[in-house]
């Protein structure tokens, strides 16, 4: 047995025992239990095991925030409001990054979408 495989298996044993020791304080499920069953014990498990769960959730779902889907028959108003919400998040990111030129473009796009929504609501009245 090579030293690499010896230490590799030793680290695996330590990591696996840690997964059994670390338990959710509310439902007492261990991360090892979750790995075997694929089921968490309670809603608090998401927070307690977040360091281990978040990378997997992000890889599988593409993100950590549930946004839902827009129904095929949704009105243009619903689509525009969703786009405005996404653009507002992007605007905050750009401001944090101090990318003010692109932030101004996004701000203007938000304003245009809001104007078209208001014009649509005025037409509906």
Residue frames as qw, qx, qy, qz and C-alpha x, y, z in Angstrom:
[[0.000, 0.890, 0.455, 0.000, 0.00, 0.00, 0.00],
 [0.418, 0.438, -0.028, 0.796, 1.45, 3.35, -1.01],
 [0.199, -0.256, -0.448, 0.833, 1.64, 6.28, 1.39],
 [0.254, -0.039, -0.227, -0.939, -0.83, 8.28, -0.77],
 [0.579, -0.287, -0.630, -0.430, -3.49, 5.59, -0.60],
 [0.473, -0.289, -0.699, 0.452, -2.84, 5.04, 3.12],
 [0.064, -0.227, -0.288, 0.928, -3.28, 8.72, 3.99],
 [0.350, -0.104, -0.424, -0.829, -6.14, 9.05, 1.53],
 [0.572, -0.355, -0.717, -0.182, -8.06, 6.24, 3.21],
 [0.371, -0.294, -0.572, 0.670, -7.17, 7.64, 6.65],
 [0.101, 0.093, 0.031, -0.990, -8.57, 11.06, 5.70],
 [0.480, -0.215, -0.591, -0.611, -11.71, 9.41, 4.28],
 [0.517, -0.359, -0.751, 0.199, -12.23, 7.58, 7.59],
 [0.191, -0.274, -0.385, 0.860, -11.86, 10.82, 9.58],
 [0.250, -0.005, -0.249, -0.936, -14.18, 12.69, 7.21],
 [0.527, -0.278, -0.702, -0.390, -16.81, 9.92, 7.34],
 [0.431, -0.381, -0.697, 0.428, -16.70, 9.76, 11.15],
 [0.028, -0.175, -0.174, 0.969, -17.13, 13.55, 11.31],
 [0.389, -0.143, -0.476, -0.776, -20.24, 13.23, 9.10],
 [0.563, -0.372, -0.736, -0.062, -21.69, 10.78, 11.64],
 [0.364, -0.313, -0.519, 0.707, -20.78, 12.92, 14.69],
 [0.095, 0.088, -0.030, -0.991, -22.16, 16.21, 13.32],
 [0.000, 0.491, 0.869, 0.061, -25.91, 16.06, 13.86],
 [0.159, -0.558, -0.273, -0.767, -28.74, 18.53, 13.37],
 [0.001, 0.084, -0.655, 0.751, -29.59, 19.91, 16.83],
 [0.578, 0.010, 0.109, -0.809, -33.33, 19.78, 16.11],
 [0.904, 0.106, -0.126, -0.394, -33.96, 16.39, 14.49],
 [0.619, -0.521, 0.586, 0.043, -30.64, 14.66, 15.31],
 [0.892, 0.423, 0.136, 0.087, -30.03, 13.39, 11.75],
 [0.503, -0.530, 0.390, 0.560, -26.37, 13.20, 10.75],
 [0.356, 0.661, -0.365, -0.550, -24.98, 14.28, 7.41],
 [0.039, -0.233, 0.952, 0.193, -24.03, 10.65, 6.82],
 [0.382, 0.396, 0.782, -0.291, -27.70, 9.69, 7.31],
 [0.421, 0.723, 0.051, -0.545, -28.63, 12.28, 4.67],
 [0.166, 0.549, -0.699, -0.426, -26.03, 10.93, 2.24],
 [0.170, 0.001, 0.985, 0.030, -27.39, 7.40, 2.63],
 [0.290, 0.539, 0.754, -0.238, -31.09, 8.25, 2.37],
 [0.196, 0.330, 0.432, 0.816, -31.04, 11.46, 0.30],
 [0.310, -0.758, -0.444, -0.363, -33.53, 12.98, 2.76],
 [0.108, 0.344, -0.454, 0.815, -33.03, 15.64, 5.41],
 [0.236, -0.355, -0.847, 0.316, -34.84, 15.36, 8.72],
 [0.038, -0.813, -0.468, 0.345, -36.21, 18.89, 9.10],
 [0.356, 0.889, 0.132, 0.255, -36.08, 22.37, 7.61],
 [0.348, -0.890, 0.282, 0.088, -33.31, 23.41, 10.03],
 [0.839, -0.096, 0.397, 0.360, -31.01, 20.78, 8.43],
 [0.554, 0.716, 0.182, 0.383, -30.60, 23.10, 5.42],
 [0.082, -0.941, 0.205, -0.255, -29.10, 25.75, 7.66],
 [0.713, -0.583, 0.387, 0.036, -27.09, 23.39, 9.87],
 [0.775, -0.026, 0.509, 0.374, -25.50, 21.47, 6.96],
 [0.411, 0.884, 0.078, -0.210, -25.33, 24.48, 4.61],
 [0.104, -0.741, 0.586, 0.312, -21.55, 24.32, 4.12],
 [0.376, -0.111, 0.895, 0.213, -21.87, 20.78, 2.79],
 [0.463, 0.557, 0.684, -0.091, -25.22, 21.18, 1.02],
 [0.224, 0.834, 0.032, -0.503, -24.82, 24.54, -0.75],
 [0.027, -0.500, 0.676, 0.540, -22.18, 23.50, -3.30],
 [0.224, 0.168, 0.942, 0.186, -24.28, 20.49, -4.35],
 [0.271, 0.720, 0.561, -0.306, -27.53, 22.47, -4.49],
 [0.123, 0.774, -0.198, -0.589, -25.84, 25.22, -6.51],
 [0.100, -0.303, 0.822, 0.473, -24.36, 22.70, -8.95],
 [0.212, 0.335, 0.915, 0.079, -27.64, 20.81, -9.45],
 [0.159, 0.790, 0.569, -0.167, -30.07, 23.75, -9.52],
 [0.434, 0.559, 0.197, 0.678, -27.81, 26.48, -10.88],
 [0.045, -0.554, 0.187, -0.810, -28.27, 28.71, -7.85],
 [0.204, -0.132, -0.816, 0.524, -29.31, 28.88, -4.23],
 [0.307, 0.247, 0.294, -0.871, -32.42, 31.02, -4.66],
 [0.304, 0.405, 0.854, 0.117, -35.69, 29.54, -5.83],
 [0.119, 0.237, -0.150, -0.952, -37.18, 31.77, -8.49],
 [0.567, 0.422, 0.622, -0.335, -39.90, 29.55, -9.90],
 [0.293, 0.149, 0.677, 0.659, -41.05, 29.48, -13.47],
 [0.340, 0.311, 0.034, -0.887, -43.28, 31.84, -15.37],
 [0.616, 0.342, 0.696, -0.138, -46.34, 30.03, -16.77],
 [0.365, 0.158, 0.620, 0.676, -46.53, 29.90, -20.57],
 [0.021, 0.720, 0.577, 0.385, -49.76, 31.85, -20.62],
 [0.356, -0.595, -0.310, 0.650, -48.48, 34.60, -18.32],
 [0.254, 0.942, 0.220, 0.014, -49.16, 38.17, -19.26],
 [0.548, 0.567, -0.142, 0.599, -46.46, 40.50, -20.48],
 [0.319, -0.812, 0.168, -0.459, -46.86, 42.37, -17.19],
 [0.886, -0.434, 0.162, 0.012, -45.72, 39.33, -15.19],
 [0.845, 0.253, 0.044, 0.469, -42.75, 38.79, -17.50],
 [0.238, 0.751, -0.102, 0.607, -41.75, 42.46, -17.25],
 [0.543, -0.758, 0.177, -0.313, -42.02, 42.52, -13.47],
 [0.941, -0.223, 0.131, 0.216, -39.80, 39.43, -13.21],
 [0.670, 0.462, 0.004, 0.581, -37.27, 41.06, -15.54],
 [0.097, -0.843, 0.126, -0.514, -37.30, 44.25, -13.44],
 [0.779, -0.599, 0.163, -0.080, -36.61, 42.20, -10.29],
 [0.902, 0.042, 0.117, 0.413, -33.63, 40.49, -11.97],
 [0.423, 0.662, -0.006, 0.618, -32.31, 43.80, -13.25],
 [0.381, -0.849, 0.123, -0.345, -32.57, 45.37, -9.77],
 [0.879, -0.401, 0.186, 0.177, -30.41, 42.56, -8.38],
 [0.751, 0.333, 0.127, 0.556, -27.93, 43.06, -11.21],
 [0.080, 0.857, -0.013, 0.509, -27.90, 46.81, -10.52],
 [0.629, -0.750, 0.178, -0.098, -27.00, 46.21, -6.86],
 [0.899, -0.098, 0.203, 0.376, -24.16, 43.89, -7.93],
 [0.550, 0.587, 0.108, 0.585, -22.81, 46.46, -10.38],
 [0.187, -0.897, 0.088, -0.391, -22.90, 49.23, -7.80],
 [0.801, -0.555, 0.208, 0.085, -21.09, 47.00, -5.29],
 [0.819, 0.103, 0.252, 0.505, -18.46, 46.29, -7.96],
 [0.107, -0.727, 0.055, 0.676, -18.31, 50.06, -8.63],
 [0.306, 0.152, 0.693, 0.634, -19.10, 49.44, -12.30],
 [0.177, 0.548, 0.369, -0.730, -21.14, 52.62, -12.59],
 [0.245, 0.310, -0.496, -0.773, -21.24, 52.84, -16.39],
 [0.286, -0.131, -0.905, -0.287, -22.95, 49.47, -16.76],
 [0.048, -0.421, -0.744, 0.517, -25.09, 50.23, -13.69],
 [0.227, 0.419, 0.028, -0.878, -26.41, 53.33, -15.46],
 [0.343, 0.106, -0.714, -0.600, -27.38, 51.23, -18.49],
 [0.251, -0.281, -0.923, 0.083, -29.22, 48.74, -16.28],
 [0.041, 0.428, 0.484, -0.762, -30.91, 51.59, -14.37],
 [0.313, 0.305, -0.267, -0.859, -32.16, 53.06, -17.65],
 [0.345, -0.047, -0.866, -0.358, -33.46, 49.66, -18.76],
 [0.124, -0.376, -0.821, 0.411, -35.39, 49.33, -15.48],
 [0.163, 0.429, 0.199, -0.866, -36.91, 52.78, -15.99],
 [0.347, 0.179, -0.570, -0.723, -37.99, 51.91, -19.54],
 [0.299, -0.201, -0.930, -0.078, -39.62, 48.69, -18.39],
 [0.037, -0.430, -0.643, 0.632, -41.44, 50.55, -15.60],
 [0.250, 0.348, -0.105, -0.897, -42.69, 53.17, -18.08],
 [0.387, 0.034, -0.746, -0.542, -44.02, 50.49, -20.42],
 [0.215, -0.315, -0.895, 0.231, -45.75, 48.77, -17.50],
 [0.078, 0.451, 0.395, -0.797, -47.37, 52.05, -16.42],
 [0.321, 0.260, -0.387, -0.824, -48.47, 52.75, -19.98],
 [0.332, -0.103, -0.901, -0.260, -49.98, 49.26, -20.20],
 [0.114, -0.412, -0.770, 0.474, -51.89, 49.78, -16.95],
 [0.190, 0.406, 0.088, -0.890, -53.20, 53.14, -18.18],
 [0.352, 0.117, -0.657, -0.656, -54.40, 51.45, -21.40],
 [0.262, -0.224, -0.938, 0.028, -56.20, 48.76, -19.38],
 [0.030, 0.374, 0.572, -0.729, -58.23, 51.33, -17.40]]
